Amino acid sequence: MNKNPLPLFNWQELTEADRLQQDRERLLKRIQALRPHAHKRLALEERVREITLRQMALETKLYRSAAV
């Protein structure tokens, strides 16, 4: 028996993945408006990296649960 939930039952993770992507896109737009070496830009770039890592981990989890 498959211990992993069906993809349909991963709606919470799918919703979180969508939210992370929207947050990432919003931050990238804000970054584009700032000067290259602005302190705020560096802070936002760090947040984008964190969101990207979370997004990748979540997508990996979803992929593995769908593959099994």
Steps between C-alpha positions, in 0.01 A plus 500: 500500500624851415579696817522835317187707443360541152596827327144624543547483875812717485293816451658669800851445366392608151346818641819570696710447184284751313527751784878463510521558124286815527711630790817432303373681190385797710842528667682477167295794369589703809868412459503624141397847617794532742862599438742207457681543834216636711472343845128437453571320172748268670247420771230428242736281300565295813124456549467387138771238560318374811167483319662322206650237730164444671330480162751245371464285813122505471507416129738212570265369767203525264693334218606210720148444630364499144771264373430228756 
